Each structure stands twice: as structure tokens, then as C-alpha cells.
């Protein structure tokens, strides 16, 4: 398996997470809100974030985190949509 930092976006993601761990008093809440905000940009909502690995334990955990944040059926996803600038 390739390193997560082998891609430019992987390196940026690791750097962003390192900064958040250092600065965010509620890192788990920040991470959940960040994933919810990304999901809100996707046509299929939170399900898009796990479609590449359905049934995997990783996808299951991401799905549980998102369900706890935006609801089982994305009923609270709209509150994470960013206003277009």
C-alpha cells in the first residue's frame, strides 16, 4: 500500500490534521464536522464518502461517525452546507 503522503492531497490532509490536533480543543467534533461539510458537497451525501470501500470496517466507522453527526439518513446534512461565496 502506498503512503498517504504520496499524493499532494494526502500530504495536505495530513498537514491539516496535524494542525487541527494541535489547535482544536475538540478534535473529534472538528473531524466529524469536517467530514459532514465534505459530505454536504456531494450529490449522494454522506454515502459518497464510503462508496469506495462498502462493507469494510473503515467505511463502517466513517458511516457511524457521520450518522452521529448528520443523522442516519442525512437529515441534518443541510446544516453543514457552506454558503457559496
N, CA and C atoms as a LAMMPS dump frame, in Angstrom:
ITEM: TIMESTEP
0
ITEM: NUMBER OF ATOMS
255
ITEM: BOX BOUNDS ff ff ff
-5.0000000000000000e+02 5.0000000000000000e+02
-5.0000000000000000e+02 5.0000000000000000e+02
-5.0000000000000000e+02 5.0000000000000000e+02
ITEM: ATOMS id mol type element x y z
1 1 1 N 0.844 -1.18 0
2 1 2 C 0 0 0
3 1 3 C 0.893 1.248 0
4 2 1 N 0.557 2.203 -0.808
5 2 2 C 1.311 3.453 -0.891
6 2 3 C 1.075 4.296 0.359
7 3 1 N 2.021 5.145 0.631
8 3 2 C 1.89 6.059 1.769
9 3 3 C 0.815 7.102 1.475
10 4 1 N 0.091 7.504 2.49
11 4 2 C -0.949 8.525 2.339
12 4 3 C -0.354 9.823 1.803
13 5 1 N 0.912 10.066 2.091
14 5 2 C 1.535 11.323 1.668
15 5 3 C 2.143 11.252 0.273
16 6 1 N 1.911 10.162 -0.445
17 6 2 C 2.419 10.04 -1.819
18 6 3 C 1.655 10.915 -2.803
19 7 1 N 0.511 11.425 -2.397
20 7 2 C -0.26 12.321 -3.272
21 7 3 C -0.25 13.721 -2.673
22 8 1 N -0.351 14.742 -3.515
23 8 2 C -0.379 16.111 -2.987
24 8 3 C -1.544 16.332 -2.014
25 9 1 N -2.713 15.781 -2.329
26 9 2 C -3.853 15.981 -1.433
27 9 3 C -3.68 15.194 -0.142
28 10 1 N -3.006 14.067 -0.199
29 10 2 C -2.728 13.303 1.017
30 10 3 C -1.802 14.069 1.949
31 11 1 N -0.772 14.679 1.392
32 11 2 C 0.153 15.487 2.193
33 11 3 C -0.588 16.654 2.814
34 12 1 N -1.438 17.349 2.038
35 12 2 C -2.192 18.489 2.58
36 12 3 C -3.151 18.027 3.676
37 13 1 N -3.77 16.868 3.486
38 13 2 C -4.693 16.35 4.502
39 13 3 C -3.959 16.041 5.8
40 14 1 N -2.809 15.402 5.707
41 14 2 C -2.031 15.089 6.904
42 14 3 C -1.61 16.384 7.604
43 15 1 N -1.148 17.359 6.836
44 15 2 C -0.741 18.633 7.432
45 15 3 C -1.918 19.331 8.116
46 16 1 N -3.095 19.305 7.471
47 16 2 C -4.279 19.938 8.061
48 16 3 C -4.688 19.22 9.352
49 17 1 N -4.638 17.9 9.354
50 17 2 C -4.999 17.149 10.552
51 17 3 C -4.004 17.382 11.68
52 18 1 N -2.727 17.45 11.359
53 18 2 C -1.721 17.743 12.39
54 18 3 C -1.973 19.108 13.017
55 19 1 N -2.287 20.096 12.199
56 19 2 C -2.576 21.435 12.717
57 19 3 C -3.825 21.408 13.593
58 20 1 N -4.843 20.698 13.149
59 20 2 C -6.085 20.632 13.917
60 20 3 C -5.881 19.938 15.256
61 21 1 N -5.105 18.873 15.28
62 21 2 C -4.826 18.181 16.536
63 21 3 C -4.158 19.141 17.525
64 22 1 N -3.263 19.977 17.006
65 22 2 C -2.534 20.911 17.866
66 22 3 C -3.402 22.077 18.33
67 23 1 N -4.38 22.471 17.512
68 23 2 C -5.125 23.704 17.791
69 23 3 C -6.569 23.52 18.228
70 24 1 N -7.184 22.435 17.846
71 24 2 C -8.605 22.238 18.134
72 24 3 C -8.805 21.625 19.515
73 25 1 N -9.522 22.31 20.418
74 25 2 C -9.777 21.716 21.729
75 25 3 C -10.705 20.507 21.643
76 26 1 N -11.55 20.459 20.613
77 26 2 C -12.46 19.324 20.409
78 26 3 C -12.157 18.709 19.049
79 27 1 N -11.003 18.055 18.944
80 27 2 C -10.617 17.477 17.662
81 27 3 C -11.652 16.493 17.119
82 28 1 N -12.205 15.567 17.922
83 28 2 C -13.199 14.644 17.367
84 28 3 C -14.413 15.377 16.768
85 29 1 N -14.884 16.408 17.46
86 29 2 C -16.014 17.181 16.932
87 29 3 C -15.649 17.918 15.661
88 30 1 N -14.44 18.465 15.62
89 30 2 C -13.962 19.159 14.424
90 30 3 C -13.877 18.19 13.256
91 31 1 N -13.324 16.991 13.505
92 31 2 C -13.193 15.989 12.445
93 31 3 C -14.568 15.568 11.919
94 32 1 N -15.504 15.33 12.82
95 32 2 C -16.856 14.947 12.402
96 32 3 C -17.503 16.056 11.582
97 33 1 N -17.355 17.303 12.011
98 33 2 C -17.929 18.431 11.269
99 33 3 C -17.249 18.61 9.917
100 34 1 N -15.952 18.361 9.854
101 34 2 C -15.232 18.463 8.589
102 34 3 C -15.725 17.42 7.601
103 35 1 N -15.859 16.175 8.048
104 35 2 C -16.386 15.133 7.164
105 35 3 C -17.82 15.436 6.745
106 36 1 N -18.627 15.962 7.657
107 36 2 C -20.008 16.319 7.331
108 36 3 C -20.042 17.44 6.294
109 37 1 N -19.138 18.403 6.41
110 37 2 C -19.086 19.508 5.456
111 37 3 C -18.704 18.996 4.069
112 38 1 N -17.767 18.058 4.013
113 38 2 C -17.402 17.446 2.73
114 38 3 C -18.592 16.662 2.177
115 39 1 N -19.237 15.884 3.028
116 39 2 C -20.403 15.104 2.581
117 39 3 C -21.496 15.998 2.024
118 40 1 N -21.651 17.178 2.609
119 40 2 C -22.695 18.104 2.161
120 40 3 C -22.438 18.63 0.754
121 41 1 N -21.213 18.483 0.258
122 41 2 C -20.903 18.93 -1.108
123 41 3 C -21.162 17.845 -2.147
124 42 1 N -21.491 16.653 -1.69
125 42 2 C -21.638 15.511 -2.589
126 42 3 C -23.103 15.245 -2.93
127 43 1 N -23.385 14.925 -4.189
128 43 2 C -24.779 14.667 -4.583
129 43 3 C -25.448 13.549 -3.782
130 44 1 N -24.685 12.535 -3.408
131 44 2 C -25.244 11.412 -2.648
132 44 3 C -25.031 11.566 -1.145
133 45 1 N -24.58 12.73 -0.711
134 45 2 C -24.403 12.991 0.712
135 45 3 C -23.342 12.128 1.351
136 46 1 N -23.574 11.741 2.583
137 46 2 C -22.56 11.028 3.351
138 46 3 C -22.228 9.656 2.766
139 47 1 N -23.137 9.077 2.032
140 47 2 C -22.892 7.751 1.446
141 47 3 C -21.75 7.795 0.431
142 48 1 N -21.522 8.95 -0.175
143 48 2 C -20.442 9.1 -1.143
144 48 3 C -19.087 8.852 -0.498
145 49 1 N -18.939 9.222 0.761
146 49 2 C -17.648 9.108 1.424
147 49 3 C -17.223 7.666 1.671
148 50 1 N -18.151 6.732 1.62
149 50 2 C -17.802 5.333 1.888
150 50 3 C -17.994 4.421 0.68
151 51 1 N -18.439 4.95 -0.426
152 51 2 C -18.782 4.078 -1.549
153 51 3 C -17.577 3.345 -2.138
154 52 1 N -16.378 3.837 -1.913
155 52 2 C -15.194 3.161 -2.428
156 52 3 C -14.808 1.908 -1.652
157 53 1 N -15.319 1.759 -0.442
158 53 2 C -14.98 0.606 0.398
159 53 3 C -16.205 0.1 1.156
160 54 1 N -17.328 -0.1 0.491
161 54 2 C -18.521 -0.537 1.227
162 54 3 C -18.273 -1.87 1.924
163 55 1 N -18.766 -1.957 3.139
164 55 2 C -18.629 -3.193 3.893
165 55 3 C -17.325 -3.327 4.659
166 56 1 N -16.371 -2.439 4.419
167 56 2 C -15.105 -2.515 5.162
168 56 3 C -15.306 -1.95 6.559
169 57 1 N -14.423 -2.337 7.461
170 57 2 C -14.527 -1.803 8.821
171 57 3 C -14.279 -0.306 8.829
172 58 1 N -13.383 0.179 7.936
173 58 2 C -13.126 1.617 7.869
174 58 3 C -14.38 2.379 7.447
175 59 1 N -15.038 1.875 6.421
176 59 2 C -16.268 2.517 5.95
177 59 3 C -17.339 2.483 7.028
178 60 1 N -17.413 1.381 7.753
179 60 2 C -18.386 1.271 8.835
180 60 3 C -18.179 2.315 9.916
181 61 1 N -16.924 2.552 10.263
182 61 2 C -16.639 3.552 11.292
183 61 3 C -16.916 4.97 10.789
184 62 1 N -16.553 5.251 9.542
185 62 2 C -16.857 6.565 8.966
186 62 3 C -18.365 6.756 8.904
187 63 1 N -19.082 5.719 8.497
188 63 2 C -20.543 5.797 8.426
189 63 3 C -21.15 6.061 9.797
190 64 1 N -20.637 5.41 10.832
191 64 2 C -21.146 5.639 12.196
192 64 3 C -20.863 7.065 12.654
193 65 1 N -19.663 7.568 12.364
194 65 2 C -19.319 8.935 12.745
195 65 3 C -20.242 9.92 12.048
196 66 1 N -20.453 9.728 10.746
197 66 2 C -21.331 10.636 10.012
198 66 3 C -22.78 10.525 10.46
199 67 1 N -23.239 9.316 10.718
200 67 2 C -24.623 9.144 11.176
201 67 3 C -24.844 9.846 12.508
202 68 1 N -23.841 9.824 13.379
203 68 2 C -23.951 10.519 14.654
204 68 3 C -23.918 12.032 14.496
205 69 1 N -23.405 12.496 13.377
206 69 2 C -23.269 13.929 13.133
207 69 3 C -24.407 14.48 12.292
208 70 1 N -24.758 13.787 11.216
209 70 2 C -25.774 14.307 10.286
210 70 3 C -27.047 13.475 10.252
211 71 1 N -27.123 12.438 11.08
212 71 2 C -28.299 11.586 11.117
213 71 3 C -28.146 10.383 10.2
214 72 1 N -28.903 9.351 10.501
215 72 2 C -28.841 8.103 9.728
216 72 3 C -29.153 8.311 8.252
217 73 1 N -30.057 9.212 7.963
218 73 2 C -30.464 9.465 6.573
219 73 3 C -30.093 10.872 6.126
220 74 1 N -29.012 11.402 6.675
221 74 2 C -28.526 12.744 6.322
222 74 3 C -29.545 13.843 6.601
223 75 1 N -30.439 13.613 7.577
224 75 2 C -31.484 14.606 7.828
225 75 3 C -30.948 15.939 8.348
226 76 1 N -29.734 15.954 8.887
227 76 2 C -29.141 17.204 9.387
228 76 3 C -27.983 17.693 8.507
229 77 1 N -27.835 17.095 7.342
230 77 2 C -26.723 17.428 6.457
231 77 3 C -26.787 18.87 5.967
232 78 1 N -27.981 19.391 5.757
233 78 2 C -28.107 20.768 5.254
234 78 3 C -27.436 21.786 6.167
235 79 1 N -27.366 21.512 7.457
236 79 2 C -26.742 22.473 8.366
237 79 3 C -25.232 22.538 8.17
238 80 1 N -24.666 21.618 7.393
239 80 2 C -23.241 21.633 7.119
240 80 3 C -22.902 22.153 5.718
241 81 1 N -23.9 22.544 4.978
242 81 2 C -23.648 23.108 3.647
243 81 3 C -23.067 24.503 3.8
244 82 1 N -21.989 24.738 3.098
245 82 2 C -21.365 26.057 3.146
246 82 3 C -22.067 26.988 2.182
247 83 1 N -22.157 28.227 2.552
248 83 2 C -22.756 29.237 1.68
249 83 3 C -21.755 29.521 0.576
250 84 1 N -22.22 29.469 -0.678
251 84 2 C -21.356 29.787 -1.814
252 84 3 C -20.906 31.225 -1.742
253 85 1 N -19.638 31.457 -2.001
254 85 2 C -19.125 32.829 -1.926
255 85 3 C -18.81 33.354 -3.297
